[in-house]
Amino acid sequence: MNSFKLVDKLSRLSMKPESLPQISEGDNLKNQSTTTPCKDNSEETISSNIANSYLNILTLIGENPSRQGLEKTPMRAAQALLHFTKGYQENISEIVEGAIFCEDVDDMVIVKDIEMYSLCEHHMVPFFGKVSIGYLPNKKVIGLSKLARLVEMYSRRLQIQERLTVEIANAIMKAIEPRGVGVVIDATHMCMVMRGVEKLNSKTITSAMLGEFRNDPKTRQEFLSLIKN
């Protein structure tokens, strides 16, 4: 890198955020003007504030956010991020409402290979994989699709896989109070594939066992055997 480019890049990196161009939804990035951030928490305002941050990032890494391919990128990225983290706006009671049923059954229920996509909280890059859930009913069962919805709720937040696994298990215990719950996640982390050690074929497997799944080795082994087959 020649000295001119180096000085130029260091100059841009030292710019204060407020000195960088700001955008609001619908703006043409070719005609930027500095705006005062709004204090309300409407979805439109949040999107605009996040888009402004992405605009600053594009500038700081050396891109030209006014060029054709990037004109709408900050707002698209903001809306994508809000979708990736929509789990913050959801809760257990809303998801399972009307989907818990009284049934006189006590055999294991398993839903396996639920697709999961999340963002690593350490680097904000994706990790993704499959979730398998099993539970032992205690006179109550939950609609099967709601298990997938619970996975979606917790995975659509900034996460680490270890915590995600436990949160899903605890949510099921809270919702239907079964005799036991088992959750296993098998995932690939892009922070290990795209950066750092760059191990393309690495997998991370985590499990959470509650109730009889933790206390009874036979129950735990039955669950683990069934999700492998």
Phi, psi and chi 1 to 4 in degrees:
 res  aa     phi    psi   chi1   chi2   chi3   chi4
   1 MET       -  125.6 -179.8 -179.5  -65.5      -
   2 ASN   -73.5  167.2   61.3   41.6      -      -
   3 SER   -63.6  -35.1   58.4      -      -      -
   4 PHE   -62.7  -47.1  176.2   80.5      -      -
   5 LYS   -65.3  -37.5  -70.8 -176.9  177.4  179.1
   6 LEU   -63.9  -46.9  178.6   59.7      -      -
   7 VAL   -63.2  -40.6  170.5      -      -      -
   8 ASP   -61.9  -43.9  178.9   65.3      -      -
   9 LYS   -66.7  -43.0 -172.4  167.1 -173.7  176.9
  10 LEU   -64.0  -35.1  -69.9  173.9      -      -
  11 SER   -63.1  -44.6  175.2      -      -      -
  12 ARG   -65.5  -38.5  -76.8 -173.0  -75.5  100.5
  13 LEU   -67.5  -23.4  -72.1  172.2      -      -
  14 SER   -89.9   -3.1   64.8      -      -      -
  15 MET   -64.7  138.3  -67.4  173.1   69.7      -
  16 LYS   -75.2  146.4  -64.7 -179.5  179.7  179.7
  17 PRO   -52.8  -37.7  -26.6   33.7      -      -
  18 GLU   -70.3  -16.0   57.9  -92.0   24.1      -
  19 SER   -87.0   -7.4   69.1      -      -      -
  20 LEU   -88.2  157.4  -66.9  165.8      -      -
  21 PRO   -63.8  145.9   22.0  -32.3      -      -
  22 GLN  -114.8  153.5  -56.8  -70.6  -60.1      -
  23 ILE  -135.0  158.5   66.8  170.1      -      -
  24 SER  -129.1  164.3   59.7      -      -      -
  25 GLU   -57.5  130.6 -169.3  166.4    9.4      -
  26 GLY    92.9   -9.7      -      -      -      -
  27 ASP   -68.0  148.2  -80.5  -11.3      -      -
  28 ASN   -87.7  122.1 -174.8  -33.3      -      -
  29 LEU   -68.0   -8.6  -62.9 -174.8      -      -
  30 LYS   -75.7  -19.0  -70.1 -178.0  178.0  177.9
  31 ASN  -125.5   80.6  -60.4  -60.9      -      -
  32 GLN   -94.4  147.6  -63.1  -60.6  -29.2      -
  33 SER  -142.9  148.8   60.8      -      -      -
  34 THR   -72.1  134.0  -59.6      -      -      -
  35 THR  -123.1  154.7   59.3      -      -      -
  36 THR   -86.0  124.6  -58.1      -      -      -
  37 PRO   -57.4  137.3  -21.3   32.0      -      -
  38 CYS   -84.5  145.6 -176.5      -      -      -
  39 LYS   -92.1   -5.6  -66.6 -177.1  178.9 -179.4
  40 ASP   -77.0  163.3   71.7   65.6      -      -
  41 ASN  -111.8   29.6  -69.3  -40.2      -      -
  42 SER   -67.0  156.2   67.6      -      -      -
  43 GLU   -59.5  -37.9 -176.0  174.7  -13.9      -
  44 GLU   -65.0  -42.0 -178.8  177.4  -10.2      -
  45 THR   -67.6  -42.5  -61.0      -      -      -
  46 ILE   -61.1  -44.5  -67.8  171.8      -      -
  47 SER   -59.5  -43.2  -64.7      -      -      -
  48 SER   -65.8  -41.5  -64.8      -      -      -
  49 ASN   -65.3  -41.5  -71.9  -20.6      -      -
  50 ILE   -65.7  -40.4  -64.3  173.3      -      -
  51 ALA   -61.1  -39.0      -      -      -      -
  52 ASN   -60.2  -39.6  -77.4  -31.2      -      -
  53 SER   -65.0  -41.9  -63.3      -      -      -
  54 TYR   -64.8  -36.0  -84.8  117.4      -      -
  55 LEU   -61.0  -43.8  176.6   64.4      -      -
  56 ASN   -62.3  -41.1  -64.7  -17.8      -      -
  57 ILE   -61.6  -46.0  -69.9  170.0      -      -
  58 LEU   -58.0  -40.8  -71.7  173.1      -      -
  59 THR   -65.9  -43.8  -57.1      -      -      -
  60 LEU   -68.1  -29.0  -70.1  170.2      -      -
  61 ILE   -84.4   -1.7   65.5  173.2      -      -
  62 GLY   102.3    9.5      -      -      -      -
  63 GLU   -88.3  166.8  -99.3  -67.9   -3.8      -
  64 ASN  -110.1   98.6  173.2   16.6      -      -
  65 PRO   -67.5   -7.4   22.5  -31.2      -      -
  66 SER   -88.2   -9.7  -64.5      -      -      -
  67 ARG   -72.1  158.3   68.4  177.3  175.9   84.5
  68 GLN   -54.7  -45.2 -176.6  179.5   20.9      -
  69 GLY   -67.7  -17.8      -      -      -      -
  70 LEU  -113.0    0.3  -66.9  177.1      -      -
  71 GLU   -54.4  -42.5  -78.6 -176.0  -18.3      -
  72 LYS  -105.1    4.0  -63.0 -177.7  179.4  179.9
  73 THR   -61.8  -45.4  -65.8      -      -      -
  74 PRO   -56.2  -43.5  -28.8   38.3      -      -
  75 MET   -71.7  -38.8 -174.3   55.6   68.0      -
  76 ARG   -60.9  -44.2  -69.9 -166.8 -170.6  106.2
  77 ALA   -64.5  -38.8      -      -      -      -
  78 ALA   -62.9  -46.0      -      -      -      -
  79 GLN   -66.7  -35.7  -68.5  169.1  -14.5      -
  80 ALA   -65.5  -43.1      -      -      -      -
  81 LEU   -62.5  -40.0 -177.5   62.4      -      -
  82 LEU   -63.3  -36.0  -71.6  174.6      -      -
  83 HIS   -68.8  -42.6  175.8   72.8      -      -
  84 PHE   -63.9  -23.1  -62.3  153.9      -      -
  85 THR  -117.7   24.1   57.4      -      -      -
  86 LYS   -67.7  -12.4   64.9 -174.0  178.9   70.7
  87 GLY   -62.6  -22.0      -      -      -      -
  88 TYR   -65.7  -21.5  -70.9  114.9      -      -
  89 GLN   -94.7    5.3  -48.3  -54.0  -41.1      -
  90 GLU  -118.3  159.4  -59.7  173.2  -28.0      -
  91 ASN  -143.4  166.1   60.2   62.9      -      -
  92 ILE   -60.2  -47.4  -61.9  173.0      -      -
  93 SER   -61.5  -39.2   59.3      -      -      -
  94 GLU   -66.1  -37.8  -70.7  176.8  -10.3      -
  95 ILE   -71.8  -43.5  -74.3  177.7      -      -
  96 VAL   -92.0   -2.6  -56.0      -      -      -
  97 GLU   -55.0  126.5 -176.2  179.3   11.0      -
  98 GLY    76.6    7.1      -      -      -      -
  99 ALA  -122.5   20.6      -      -      -      -
 100 ILE  -110.6  127.4  -63.8  175.4      -      -
 101 PHE  -126.5  140.6  -50.3   99.9      -      -
 102 CYS   -82.1  118.8  -64.9      -      -      -
 103 GLU  -141.7  139.0  -65.4  -70.2  -19.1      -
 104 ASP   -86.6   66.3 -170.7   17.7      -      -
 105 VAL  -129.0  150.6  -64.0      -      -      -
 106 ASP  -139.6    9.5   56.0   11.1      -      -
 107 ASP   -84.0  155.4  -69.4  -35.5      -      -
 108 MET   -61.5  136.9 -169.7  179.7  -60.5      -
 109 VAL  -112.6  129.7  177.5      -      -      -
 110 ILE  -130.7  132.8  -65.6  176.6      -      -
 111 VAL  -122.8  118.2  178.5      -      -      -
 112 LYS  -118.8  163.6   69.2  174.7 -171.6  174.8
 113 ASP    60.1   41.3  -64.4  -21.5      -      -
 114 ILE   -75.8  122.8  -58.9  168.7      -      -
 115 GLU   -66.9  138.8  -66.2  179.1  -10.1      -
 116 MET  -136.3  135.5  174.7  -83.5  -60.4      -
 117 TYR  -132.7  130.8  -57.6   91.6      -      -
 118 SER  -146.4  175.8 -169.0      -      -      -
 119 LEU  -117.2  127.9  -69.5  176.9      -      -
 120 CYS   -65.5  129.2  165.6      -      -      -
 121 GLU   -73.3  -14.3   68.0  179.6   32.8      -
 122 HIS   -81.5  -34.8  -60.7  144.1      -      -
 123 HIS  -128.0   -5.5  -55.6   99.6      -      -
 124 MET    55.4   41.1  -71.2 -174.5   67.3      -
 125 VAL  -116.1  159.4  -65.6      -      -      -
 126 PRO   -70.6  149.9  -18.9   31.8      -      -
 127 PHE  -132.5  147.4   68.8   94.9      -      -
 128 PHE  -152.0  158.1   53.9   90.6      -      -
 129 GLY   172.8 -145.9      -      -      -      -
 130 LYS  -131.2  145.1  -66.0 -176.7  177.1 -179.3
 131 VAL  -117.0  132.8 -178.3      -      -      -
 132 SER  -117.1  133.1  -66.7      -      -      -
 133 ILE  -127.0  135.7  -61.7  171.6      -      -
 134 GLY  -134.5  146.5      -      -      -      -
 135 TYR  -148.4  156.5   71.7   92.7      -      -
 136 LEU  -105.8  109.4  -70.7  170.5      -      -
 137 PRO   -61.2  148.8  -20.8   32.8      -      -
 138 ASN  -126.1   67.0 -174.3   18.4      -      -
 139 LYS    72.5    3.6  -51.8  -58.0 -178.4 -177.6
 140 LYS  -138.7  142.5  -71.1 -171.8  -69.8 -173.7
 141 VAL  -127.0  162.2  -63.8      -      -      -
 142 ILE  -119.7  144.0 -173.9  171.3      -      -
 143 GLY   -52.3  132.5      -      -      -      -
 144 LEU   -59.7  -37.0  -60.9  179.4      -      -
 145 SER   -65.0  -23.6   66.8      -      -      -
 146 LYS   -70.2  -27.1  -59.6  -55.8 -179.0 -178.2
 147 LEU   -63.9  -42.0  -63.7  176.9      -      -
 148 ALA   -65.9  -35.9      -      -      -      -
 149 ARG   -66.5  -37.4  -71.9  -75.6  -53.1  -81.4
 150 LEU   -65.1  -40.2  -72.0  171.3      -      -
 151 VAL   -59.7  -44.4  170.4      -      -      -
 152 GLU   -63.1  -42.3  179.9   79.9   -4.0      -
 153 MET   -60.6  -48.6 -179.7 -176.7   79.7      -
 154 TYR   -77.8  -29.4  -74.3  109.0      -      -
 155 SER   -75.9  -25.1   62.7      -      -      -
 156 ARG   -85.7   48.2  -66.1  -60.2 -172.6  177.6
 157 ARG  -142.4  165.6  -58.0  176.7 -179.3 -175.2
 158 LEU   -67.9  127.8  -61.0 -177.3      -      -
 159 GLN  -140.1  165.2  -80.8  -72.0    7.0      -
 160 ILE  -120.8  148.2   61.8  171.9      -      -
 161 GLN   -62.0  -36.8 -175.5  174.8  -30.4      -
 162 GLU   -60.9  -45.7  -62.8   88.7  -22.6      -
 163 ARG   -70.1  -39.9 -178.1  173.9   67.5 -123.1
 164 LEU   -55.9  -44.3  173.7   61.0      -      -
 165 THR   -59.6  -46.5  -47.1      -      -      -
 166 VAL   -67.8  -39.8  173.2      -      -      -
 167 GLU   -63.5  -39.7  -75.1 -179.3  -23.9      -
 168 ILE   -64.1  -44.9  -65.6  169.1      -      -
 169 ALA   -62.0  -45.3      -      -      -      -
 170 ASN   -64.6  -35.6  -75.3  -24.6      -      -
 171 ALA   -64.2  -39.9      -      -      -      -
 172 ILE   -68.1  -40.6  -62.2  167.6      -      -
 173 MET   -60.4  -41.5  -74.2  -66.3  -76.1      -
 174 LYS   -69.2  -37.4 -179.8  178.1 -179.8  179.5
 175 ALA   -72.8  -44.4      -      -      -      -
 176 ILE  -127.3    0.5   56.5  174.2      -      -
 177 GLU    48.4   56.1  -60.2  177.8  -30.9      -
 178 PRO   -74.7  173.7   30.7  -35.4      -      -
 179 ARG   -75.2  -17.4  -69.5  178.7  -70.6  124.2
 180 GLY  -174.9  156.7      -      -      -      -
 181 VAL  -138.9  141.2  174.2      -      -      -
 182 GLY  -130.6  134.7      -      -      -      -
 183 VAL  -133.4  131.1  177.0      -      -      -
 184 VAL  -129.0  132.1  173.9      -      -      -
 185 ILE  -121.2  131.1  -59.9 -179.9      -      -
 186 ASP  -118.5  113.2 -175.5  -20.6      -      -
 187 ALA  -138.8  157.1      -      -      -      -
 188 THR  -109.6  132.8  -63.6      -      -      -
 189 HIS  -108.8  119.7  -69.6 -112.0      -      -
 190 MET   -67.9  -19.0  -62.1  -50.7  -69.3      -
 191 CYS   -68.5  -19.9   59.1      -      -      -
 192 MET   -95.3  -21.2  -69.6 -173.0   64.5      -
 193 VAL   -91.4  -44.2  173.7      -      -      -
 194 MET   -89.7  -23.5  -65.9  178.0   64.3      -
 195 ARG  -139.2 -178.5   60.3  169.7  -63.3  -76.9
 196 GLY    58.5 -121.4      -      -      -      -
 197 VAL   -75.2  -18.5  -66.0      -      -      -
 198 GLU    51.1   54.8  -63.4 -174.5    4.1      -
 199 LYS   -95.8  100.2  -60.4  -58.9 -178.0 -176.0
 200 LEU   -65.6  -32.3  -57.3 -178.2      -      -
 201 ASN  -103.3   12.9  -62.5  -47.6      -      -
 202 SER   -72.7  144.6   63.8      -      -      -
 203 LYS  -129.0  148.3  -65.1  -81.6 -170.9  177.8
 204 THR  -119.5  126.6  -58.9      -      -      -
 205 ILE  -119.1  126.4  -59.8  174.1      -      -
 206 THR  -128.3  154.3   51.3      -      -      -
 207 SER  -141.8  152.0   67.5      -      -      -
 208 ALA  -134.3  124.5      -      -      -      -
 209 MET  -121.5  122.9  -55.8  -69.5  169.9      -
 210 LEU  -123.6  153.3  -56.2  177.9      -      -
 211 GLY    62.8 -132.7      -      -      -      -
 212 GLU   -65.7  -24.3  -69.2 -171.5   23.6      -
 213 PHE   -65.9  -30.5  -78.0   77.6      -      -
 214 ARG   -86.1  -39.6  174.7 -177.5  -71.3  -88.3
 215 ASN   -86.4  -24.1  -60.1  -33.5      -      -
 216 ASP  -113.4  107.6 -174.8   -9.3      -      -
 217 PRO   -58.3  -34.2  -23.7   33.6      -      -
 218 LYS   -67.1  -41.9  -69.6 -176.5  178.0  179.5
 219 THR   -64.3  -44.1  -60.9      -      -      -
 220 ARG   -62.5  -43.1 -177.7  168.3   61.1 -108.6
 221 GLN   -67.1  -37.6 -174.7   55.8   45.7      -
 222 GLU   -60.9  -45.3  179.1 -175.0   -1.5      -
 223 PHE   -61.2  -49.5  169.1   62.1      -      -
 224 LEU   -63.4  -35.7  -65.0  174.1      -      -
 225 SER   -69.0  -40.7  176.3      -      -      -
 226 LEU   -69.0  -35.6  -73.9  171.0      -      -
 227 ILE   -78.1  -13.8   66.2  174.1      -      -
 228 LYS   -84.9  -23.6  -71.9  179.7 -179.7  178.2
 229 ASN   -90.5      -  -65.0  -31.1      -      -
